[in-house]
Amino acid sequence: MTGPDNQRTTANAMRWFYFFTGLGISVWAITVPYTKIRFHLDDGTLGLMLLAGGVGGVVCMPFSGMAVARFGSRTTLFICSGLVGLMMPVLTIVPNPSSFVVAVFIYGWLFGVQDVALNAQAAVIEVRSGRLLMSGFHACYSLGSLAVAVVTSVLLRFGVYNAACAGLCGAAGAAVLLTQGRRLLPKSLDLPSEAKRFEVPNRATLVLGLCCFVCFLTEGAATDWSTIFLHFSRGMSLSSAALGYAAFAVSMTATRLGGDRVAMHLGQVRVMQLSCVLAVAGFGLIIFLPFGIAGILGFGLVGLGTGNLAPLVLSAAARVPGMSANHSVPAVMGLGYAGFLVGPPIIGLVASHASLSVSFGLNAALLAAIFFAARAVRA
């Protein structure tokens, strides 16, 4: 059960689940601008509607760790992934804004539990392997996101409806569940909980959680607002504006593919600090150069900078001193997920009173702040 071959099989199965999670995020990213156009929404209204997903994700967090502890990360991940796949096309066909809000709430709830279980299972696999694997796992997440961004862009150009594209992604997710689900580690091998149902996060966990919040907020900003920004603020067509998110996904994927090796060579603290500098520079291009191509390059640089941030933080969460990994990982993941879901709606609200450029500037300031908290990821 613990031999090298079985470890490789389990790690490969985990990579497929991260790939599927990336599909879900990309489907969401493409659905947002179409929803804005379909229901004739302004940025503030859209931001409030997206907040429903954040509320669903945050509300589920206290129960996510309990679900993983009771049913195991594998079972929890399998069930929630299946339901997320079913919800993908639903988001694209709901008939009115009210039903969209309900669907977004459910999607946020399910995706939140799925994400916690996903990273809890990944932490188990990494700890048992004795080496860094988290960046590689997240690279597969980015590959899934990138694959949908590229394929959907092509299909949309040929007149395929967005709902059909989302349905294809849900079917791909079902294939992952059926072929890879049994290869994950069972509940008996999950990280120990030290017989505690609840544990108050200590200072190190909170610092990592806040870093994760900023990391995921940045990913959410690029996911939900890059296409909208390039289309409405830089005058690009929707098909061309989608290249901003594609550049973000490509550069993030490239960074994560070699992230584990780079972190072991340069050190985790130095890599995290360098990542923050690159991401802030990317936002500088987006904000201060009023050209579409500069925005695309800027989002690519943001992806290059943020690619390794979340993997480093989540890897460190599994080895927080003085706290069980079964509690520290969901706590850090919960704060991060709150950033991913709550951050983009806040960006929309700020944009409705100022501009998206101001919102991105605030995001850059937060990234600059976590530069000074980089020591939290030290092994």
C-alpha positions as CSV (number, residue, x, y, z in Angstrom):
1,M,0.0,0.0,0.0
2,T,2.9,2.3,0.6
3,G,5.3,1.2,-2.0
4,P,6.7,3.5,-4.7
5,D,4.4,2.2,-7.4
6,N,1.3,2.7,-5.3
7,Q,2.5,6.2,-4.3
8,R,2.9,7.1,-7.9
9,T,-0.6,5.7,-8.8
10,T,-2.1,7.7,-5.9
11,A,-0.3,10.9,-6.8
12,N,-1.4,10.6,-10.5
13,A,-5.0,10.1,-9.4
14,M,-4.7,13.2,-7.3
15,R,-3.4,15.2,-10.3
16,W,-6.5,14.2,-12.3
17,F,-8.7,15.5,-9.5
18,Y,-6.9,18.8,-9.5
19,F,-7.3,18.9,-13.3
20,F,-11.1,18.4,-12.8
21,T,-11.2,21.2,-10.2
22,G,-9.5,23.5,-12.8
23,L,-12.3,22.6,-15.2
24,G,-14.8,23.9,-12.7
25,I,-13.0,27.2,-12.1
26,S,-12.7,27.9,-15.8
27,V,-16.3,27.1,-16.5
28,W,-17.1,29.6,-13.8
29,A,-14.7,32.2,-15.2
30,I,-16.4,32.0,-18.7
31,T,-19.9,32.0,-17.3
32,V,-19.4,35.3,-15.4
33,P,-19.1,37.7,-18.3
34,Y,-21.9,35.9,-20.2
35,T,-24.1,36.2,-17.2
36,K,-23.3,40.0,-17.0
37,I,-24.3,40.4,-20.6
38,R,-27.3,38.0,-20.5
39,F,-29.0,39.8,-17.6
40,H,-27.7,43.3,-18.4
41,L,-25.9,43.8,-15.1
42,D,-23.5,46.5,-13.9
43,D,-20.3,45.7,-12.0
44,G,-21.9,46.4,-8.6
45,T,-24.9,44.2,-9.1
46,L,-22.8,41.4,-10.6
47,G,-20.5,41.7,-7.5
48,L,-23.4,41.4,-5.2
49,M,-24.7,38.3,-7.0
50,L,-21.3,36.7,-7.0
51,L,-21.2,37.3,-3.2
52,A,-23.8,34.4,-2.9
53,G,-21.0,32.0,-3.9
54,G,-18.8,33.5,-1.3
55,V,-21.4,33.1,1.3
56,G,-22.0,29.5,0.4
57,G,-18.3,28.8,0.5
58,V,-17.7,30.5,3.8
59,V,-20.8,28.9,5.4
60,C,-19.7,25.4,4.5
61,M,-16.2,25.8,6.0
62,P,-17.0,24.9,9.6
63,F,-18.6,21.7,8.3
64,S,-15.9,20.8,5.7
65,G,-13.3,19.7,8.2
66,M,-16.0,17.7,10.1
67,A,-17.0,16.0,6.8
68,V,-13.4,15.1,6.1
69,A,-12.9,13.8,9.6
70,R,-16.2,11.7,9.6
71,F,-16.2,10.4,6.0
72,G,-12.6,10.7,5.0
73,S,-11.1,13.1,2.4
74,R,-11.6,10.5,-0.4
75,T,-15.3,10.0,0.1
76,T,-16.0,13.7,0.7
77,L,-14.0,14.6,-2.5
78,F,-15.8,12.0,-4.6
79,I,-19.3,13.1,-3.6
80,C,-18.7,16.8,-3.9
81,S,-16.9,16.6,-7.2
82,G,-19.8,14.7,-8.7
83,L,-22.3,17.3,-7.6
84,V,-20.0,20.2,-8.8
85,G,-19.9,18.5,-12.2
86,L,-23.7,18.4,-12.3
87,M,-23.9,22.1,-11.3
88,M,-21.6,23.3,-14.1
89,P,-24.2,23.5,-16.9
90,V,-26.9,24.6,-14.5
91,L,-25.1,27.9,-13.9
92,T,-25.3,28.7,-17.6
93,I,-29.0,28.0,-18.2
94,V,-30.8,29.5,-15.1
95,P,-33.6,31.7,-16.4
96,N,-33.2,34.9,-14.2
97,P,-30.9,36.6,-11.8
98,S,-32.7,35.3,-8.7
99,S,-32.2,31.6,-9.8
100,F,-28.6,32.4,-10.7
101,V,-28.0,33.6,-7.1
102,V,-29.4,30.4,-5.7
103,A,-27.3,28.3,-8.1
104,V,-24.2,30.3,-7.3
105,F,-24.8,29.8,-3.6
106,I,-25.1,26.0,-4.0
107,Y,-22.1,25.9,-6.3
108,G,-20.0,27.9,-3.8
109,W,-21.1,25.5,-1.0
110,L,-20.2,22.4,-2.9
111,F,-17.0,23.8,-4.4
112,G,-15.8,24.8,-0.9
113,V,-16.2,21.4,0.6
114,Q,-14.6,19.8,-2.5
115,D,-11.6,22.2,-2.3
116,V,-11.0,21.4,1.4
117,A,-11.2,17.7,0.8
118,L,-9.0,18.0,-2.3
119,N,-6.2,19.8,-0.4
120,A,-6.6,17.5,2.7
121,Q,-6.1,14.5,0.5
122,A,-3.1,16.2,-1.3
123,A,-1.5,17.0,2.1
124,V,-1.7,13.3,3.1
125,I,-0.1,12.2,-0.2
126,E,2.7,14.8,0.2
127,V,3.5,14.0,3.8
128,R,3.6,10.2,3.0
129,S,5.9,10.8,0.0
130,G,8.4,12.8,2.0
131,R,8.9,15.4,-0.7
132,L,7.2,18.6,-2.1
133,L,4.3,17.7,-4.4
134,M,1.8,20.5,-3.9
135,S,3.0,22.8,-6.8
136,G,2.8,19.9,-9.2
137,F,-0.7,19.1,-8.1
138,H,-1.8,22.7,-8.5
139,A,-0.1,22.7,-11.9
140,C,-2.7,20.1,-13.0
141,Y,-5.4,22.4,-11.6
142,S,-4.0,25.1,-13.9
143,L,-3.8,22.7,-16.8
144,G,-7.5,21.9,-16.4
145,S,-8.4,25.6,-16.3
146,L,-6.2,26.4,-19.3
147,A,-7.7,23.5,-21.3
148,V,-11.2,24.7,-20.8
149,A,-10.2,28.4,-21.5
150,V,-8.6,27.4,-24.9
151,V,-11.2,24.8,-26.0
152,T,-14.2,26.8,-25.0
153,S,-12.8,29.9,-26.8
154,V,-12.5,27.8,-30.0
155,L,-16.0,26.3,-29.6
156,L,-17.6,29.6,-28.9
157,R,-16.0,31.0,-32.1
158,F,-17.7,28.2,-34.0
159,G,-21.1,29.0,-32.5
160,V,-21.3,26.4,-29.8
161,Y,-23.4,27.5,-26.8
162,N,-21.8,28.2,-23.5
163,A,-24.2,25.7,-21.8
164,A,-23.0,22.9,-24.1
165,C,-19.4,23.7,-23.3
166,A,-20.2,23.5,-19.6
167,G,-22.0,20.2,-20.1
168,L,-18.9,18.8,-21.8
169,C,-16.8,19.8,-18.8
170,G,-19.2,18.1,-16.5
171,A,-19.0,14.9,-18.5
172,A,-15.2,15.1,-18.4
173,G,-15.4,15.4,-14.6
174,A,-17.6,12.3,-14.4
175,A,-14.9,10.3,-16.3
176,V,-12.3,11.4,-13.8
177,L,-14.4,10.3,-10.9
178,L,-15.1,6.9,-12.4
179,T,-11.6,6.1,-13.4
180,Q,-9.5,7.7,-10.6
181,G,-11.7,7.8,-7.5
182,R,-10.7,4.4,-6.1
183,R,-7.0,5.2,-6.4
184,L,-7.0,7.9,-3.7
185,L,-6.0,7.1,-0.1
186,P,-8.8,5.8,2.2
187,K,-10.0,7.4,5.4
188,S,-7.7,5.2,7.5
189,L,-4.6,7.0,6.0
190,D,-5.9,10.6,6.4
191,L,-3.8,12.9,8.6
192,P,-4.4,12.2,12.3
193,S,-6.9,14.5,14.1
194,E,-5.5,13.9,17.6
195,A,-9.1,12.9,18.7
196,K,-10.2,16.6,18.7
197,R,-13.4,17.6,16.9
198,F,-12.4,21.3,17.0
199,E,-9.2,23.1,17.5
200,V,-8.7,26.9,17.8
201,P,-6.2,28.0,15.1
202,N,-2.9,29.2,16.5
203,R,-1.0,32.3,15.4
204,A,1.0,30.4,12.7
205,T,-2.2,29.0,11.2
206,L,-3.8,32.4,11.1
207,V,-0.8,34.0,9.4
208,L,-0.8,31.2,6.8
209,G,-4.6,31.6,6.5
210,L,-4.3,35.3,5.8
211,C,-1.6,34.6,3.2
212,C,-3.8,32.0,1.6
213,F,-6.7,34.5,1.6
214,V,-4.6,37.0,-0.5
215,C,-3.4,34.3,-2.8
216,F,-6.9,33.0,-3.6
217,L,-8.3,36.5,-3.7
218,T,-5.8,37.3,-6.5
219,E,-6.7,34.1,-8.4
220,G,-10.4,34.9,-8.0
221,A,-9.8,38.5,-9.3
222,A,-8.1,37.2,-12.4
223,T,-10.7,34.5,-12.8
224,D,-13.8,36.6,-12.5
225,W,-12.7,40.0,-13.7
226,S,-9.8,39.7,-16.2
227,T,-12.2,39.2,-19.2
228,I,-14.6,41.9,-18.0
229,F,-11.7,44.4,-17.5
230,L,-10.2,43.8,-20.9
231,H,-13.6,43.9,-22.6
232,F,-15.2,46.9,-20.9
233,S,-12.1,48.9,-19.8
234,R,-9.7,48.2,-22.7
235,G,-12.2,47.8,-25.5
236,M,-11.3,44.3,-26.6
237,S,-13.8,41.8,-28.0
238,L,-15.0,39.0,-25.7
239,S,-13.1,36.4,-27.6
240,S,-9.9,38.5,-27.5
241,A,-10.5,39.6,-23.9
242,A,-10.6,35.9,-22.8
243,L,-6.9,35.8,-23.7
244,G,-6.2,37.7,-20.5
245,Y,-7.4,34.8,-18.4
246,A,-5.7,32.4,-20.8
247,A,-2.4,34.2,-20.3
248,F,-2.9,34.1,-16.5
249,A,-3.6,30.3,-16.7
250,V,-0.7,29.5,-19.0
251,S,1.9,31.4,-16.9
252,M,0.5,29.9,-13.7
253,T,0.7,26.5,-15.1
254,A,4.3,27.0,-16.3
255,T,5.3,28.2,-12.9
256,R,3.7,25.3,-11.0
257,L,5.1,22.6,-13.2
258,G,8.6,23.4,-11.9
259,G,7.6,25.0,-8.7
260,D,8.5,22.1,-6.4
261,R,12.0,21.8,-7.8
262,V,12.6,25.6,-7.6
263,A,11.4,25.8,-4.0
264,M,13.7,23.0,-3.0
265,H,16.6,24.7,-4.7
266,L,16.1,28.4,-3.7
267,G,14.1,27.9,-0.5
268,Q,10.4,28.4,0.1
269,V,10.7,31.8,1.7
270,R,12.7,33.3,-1.2
271,V,10.4,31.8,-3.8
272,M,7.4,33.3,-2.0
273,Q,8.9,36.8,-1.9
274,L,10.0,36.7,-5.5
275,S,6.4,35.6,-6.4
276,C,4.9,38.6,-4.7
277,V,7.2,41.0,-6.6
278,L,6.3,39.5,-9.9
279,A,2.5,39.6,-9.2
280,V,2.7,43.2,-8.1
281,A,4.6,44.1,-11.2
282,G,1.9,42.4,-13.3
283,F,-0.8,44.5,-11.7
284,G,1.3,47.6,-12.5
285,L,1.1,46.8,-16.2
286,I,-2.6,46.2,-16.0
287,I,-3.4,49.4,-14.2
288,F,-1.0,51.9,-15.7
289,L,-0.7,50.9,-19.4
290,P,-4.1,51.5,-21.2
291,F,-3.6,49.0,-23.9
292,G,-5.2,45.6,-24.3
293,I,-2.0,43.8,-25.0
294,A,-0.4,45.3,-21.9
295,G,-3.3,44.0,-19.9
296,I,-2.9,40.5,-21.3
297,L,0.8,40.6,-20.5
298,G,0.1,41.9,-17.0
299,F,-2.3,39.1,-16.2
300,G,0.3,36.7,-17.5
301,L,2.8,38.2,-15.1
302,V,0.3,38.0,-12.2
303,G,-0.1,34.3,-13.0
304,L,3.6,33.8,-13.1
305,G,3.9,35.4,-9.6
306,T,0.9,33.8,-7.9
307,G,1.5,30.3,-9.3
308,N,3.5,29.1,-6.4
309,L,2.0,31.1,-3.6
310,A,-1.0,28.9,-2.7
311,P,1.0,25.6,-3.0
312,L,3.7,26.9,-0.7
313,V,1.1,28.1,1.9
314,L,-0.9,24.9,1.8
315,S,2.2,22.7,2.0
316,A,3.3,24.7,5.1
317,A,-0.2,24.3,6.6
318,A,0.3,20.5,7.0
319,R,3.3,21.0,9.3
320,V,2.2,23.9,11.5
321,P,3.8,23.4,15.0
322,G,1.5,22.8,17.8
323,M,-1.6,22.1,15.7
324,S,-3.0,18.9,14.1
325,A,-2.7,19.0,10.3
326,N,-6.3,17.7,10.2
327,H,-7.4,21.0,11.7
328,S,-4.7,23.4,10.3
329,V,-5.2,22.5,6.7
330,P,-9.0,23.1,6.6
331,A,-8.5,26.3,8.7
332,V,-5.9,27.7,6.2
333,M,-7.9,26.4,3.3
334,G,-11.1,27.9,4.6
335,L,-9.6,31.4,4.9
336,G,-8.1,31.0,1.4
337,Y,-11.4,29.9,-0.1
338,A,-13.1,32.9,1.6
339,G,-10.6,35.1,-0.3
340,F,-11.4,33.4,-3.6
341,L,-15.1,33.7,-3.3
342,V,-15.6,36.9,-1.2
343,G,-12.7,38.9,-2.8
344,P,-14.1,39.1,-6.4
345,P,-17.5,40.4,-5.3
346,I,-15.7,43.0,-3.1
347,I,-13.7,44.0,-6.2
348,G,-16.9,44.5,-8.1
349,L,-18.3,46.7,-5.3
350,V,-15.2,48.8,-5.2
351,A,-15.2,49.0,-9.0
352,S,-18.8,50.3,-9.0
353,H,-17.7,53.2,-6.8
354,A,-14.3,53.8,-8.3
355,S,-12.9,51.5,-11.1
356,L,-11.5,48.0,-11.6
357,S,-8.1,49.6,-11.8
358,V,-8.5,50.8,-8.2
359,S,-9.7,47.3,-7.2
360,F,-6.6,45.7,-8.8
361,G,-4.4,48.3,-7.0
362,L,-5.8,47.2,-3.6
363,N,-5.1,43.6,-4.6
364,A,-1.5,44.5,-5.4
365,A,-1.1,46.2,-2.0
366,L,-2.2,43.0,-0.2
367,L,0.3,41.0,-2.2
368,A,3.0,43.5,-1.2
369,A,1.9,43.0,2.4
370,I,2.3,39.2,2.4
371,F,5.9,39.6,1.0
372,F,6.8,40.4,4.7
373,A,5.0,37.3,6.0
374,A,6.9,34.9,3.7
375,R,8.8,33.4,6.6
376,A,5.6,31.6,7.6
377,V,6.1,29.0,4.8
378,R,9.6,28.0,6.1
379,A,9.9,24.2,6.4
